[in-house]
Amino acid sequence: MILCMVSGLLYFMFFLPKTRQSEAAIRFRSELVMIKEKNVYLVILSSLIAFIGYGALYTYITPYIVERFPLLEPYMSLLLVLIGASSFLGNLLGGWVCDRLGFGRALFAGALLQTGIGLLLLLSGSMMLVNVILIVLWMMNGWFIGLQLNTGINIVTKRKSDLLVAVNGSVIQFAQAIGASAASLIISSAGMPWIVVPSMLASLLVMILNVPAREKTSLARQVS
């Protein structure tokens, strides 16, 4: 991976065409100003919050399942394949719903569902089959939410800012690291089952942030 990264860096340094710095600086400033727009910073803030919750549970999904249900340990490979397939399905379903409702309403619905799934995970206790089904649904819905946020940043910037798309992607990666760190503290202090709480609270906050989206027409249909 280091060799690939160094090779890519050397390519960018020596083979990309030169651009005039003044034009680049003007474009950079004009794109950065867009972050002050309400819809733009709400999407970026939602990405930060949502993926803190996602990172908290996703990072420890295998030890979470094995510790709570040791009988599932021999079948973890199969279960992880199922979880991976659910991710693809969530992404596919997210695109379909986004096209019809707009990313704002789809994001609100996804956050609402994720909050409910988190609560059910806490209440279902030692019910193994119920927990497995809920975890698969949680992962599928996590990718559903992620698609709305990745689509949303393009829509609210009217596809005019590669910079803010990159910023949103970096925020997502940073948020997952925060979530993983928070989950490690929760595991050491309260126990493995409680790593569901950050996901549930994060989804609730995203839902609250995007309440106005329920009353608006689809932004996706307003942008050509």
N, C-alpha and C positions, 0 to 999 in steps of 0.2 A: 504493500500500500504506500509506503514511503517513496519507493522508486516511481510509482505511478504519479504521485503528487508532485515530486520533483520534476518529472518529465513534463507534466502538464504546465507547471510554472515556467520552465525553460521555453516551452512552446509559446506561451503567452508573451514572454519577454522579448523573443526574437522574431516571431513570425506574424503577430497580429499587426494590422495596418495602423499607422499613426493617425491620431485625430488631433485637431486643434484644441488646446487646453481651455481656451476661453469658452468655446461652445460647450465643452464637457462641464465646465464649472457652472455655466448658466443653467444647463439642464439639471445638474445635480441639485442646485438651489430650488429650482421650480418644482422638482419632484419632492424634495424634502418638505417644502411648505405644505404639501397636500396632507401631511400627517396631522395638521391642525384641524382638518375637516372632521366633523363629528362622526360620520359613518366610517371614515378610515380608521380613526383611533379606536372606535368601538370594536371593529373587526380585529385589530391587532391586540387590544386588551382581552377580547374574548379568546383569541388564540393562546395567549399567555395563560389565562386561567384554566381553560379547558384542558390544555396539555400538561399542566401541573397535575391535575387529577388523573389524566390518562397515564402519565409516567409513573405515578405512585403505585398503581395496581399492575400495569403491564410489565414493569421491570421485574416484579416478584411473582408473576403469575404462576410459574412452575412451583417454587417453594410454597406458595399460598395453597395450591391444590394438594401437593404432597403432604404438607403438614396437617391439613384439615382432614384429608381422606387418604391415609396411607395405602389403602387397597387399590388406589388408582395409579400408584407409582409404576407398575409394570406396563401400564397402558398410556403413559405420558406422551410417547412419540406419536401415537395415533391421535391422541387428544389435541396435541399441538398442531397436527395437520388439519384437524377439524376447525380449530381456532383460526388457522391461516386461511382456510377456505371461507370462513365466515367474514374475514376481513375483506376479501375480494367481493363477496356478496353485498356487504355494507357499502362499499365504494360504488358498486353498480347501482344499487338501490338509491344511494344518495344522489347520483347524477339524474336519475329518473324523476325523483321527487323535486329536486332543485329546478329542473326544467319546467315543472308544472306549477310549483308554488312560489318559486323564488328562493334565494339562499336564506333570506331573513326568516321567513316563516318555517322553512325546513330546519334551520339551525335551532329555532325556538322549540320545535317539535322534538328534535333529537336530544336537546338538553333536558327537556321534560321527561322523555323516556329514560335517559341515562340516570336521572335523579331517582326515578321509580325503581329501576333495576338495582341501583346501589342500595336502596332501602330494603328491597326484597332479599338481597344477599345478606344483609345484616340480620334480618328476621328469620331467614330460612334455617339458620343454625346448622345442625349436622345432617340435613337432608341432602345426601350426596347427589342424587340424580337432578334434583331441583337446582342445586348449586352449579352443576356442570352446564345445564341448559342456560342458566342466567349468565354465566361467564361467557359462553359462546355468544349470547345476545348482546352482552356488554361490549365485547370486542367488535362485533358487527356494527353496533351503533356508534362506537368510537370512530370507526372509519367513515361512517355516515356523516358524523359531525365534522371530521377533518376535511372532507370534501367541500362542505359548505364554507368553511373558513378559507380554504385555498381558492375556491371560486369567488368568494365574497370580496377578497382583497383585489382581485382583478376587476370586479364589477364596480366597486366604490371608487376605484382610481380610473375608471373608464379605460382600462388597459393602456394607460399612458405612462405608467411608472414601473419599470423593471426593478428600480431601487427598492420600492416599498414591498414589492412581491418578495424580493430577497430578504428584506428586513423581517417580514412576516414569517418566512421560512426559518430564519435564524432564531426568532422569538420562540417558535415551536420547539426547536431543538433545545434551546436554553430552558424552556419550561419543563420539558421532560426530565432534564437533569435535576432541576429543583424538586420535581415530584418524587424522583427516586431517592433523593437525599431526605426529603420529609418522611417518606415511607420507612426508611431505615431507622429514623428516630422513633417513629410510631411502633415499629416492630420491637425495638429494644425496651420501650417503656410500657406499652399497652398490650402488645401481642399481635401476631400475624393477621387475625381476622379483621382488625381495625384499619387496615390499609385501604379498605373500601371507602372509609369516611372522606378522605380528600377528593376522591372521584365524585362522590355524591354532592359534596359541598361546592366543588368547582362547577359541576353541571347546574346546580341551583343558581349560582351567581351568574353564569352565562345566560340562563333563562331570564333572570331578572334584568340583565343588561339589554336583552333583546325583546323585552315585552312590547315596545313600540312597533316592532316588526309585524305584530299580529294585525295592527290596524292599517298597515300600509299596503299598497298594491305591490306586486312583485317588481323589485328593482331589476331583476334579470330580464323582464319583458320590456322595460323602459329603455334599455341600452341596446343599441343595434350592434 
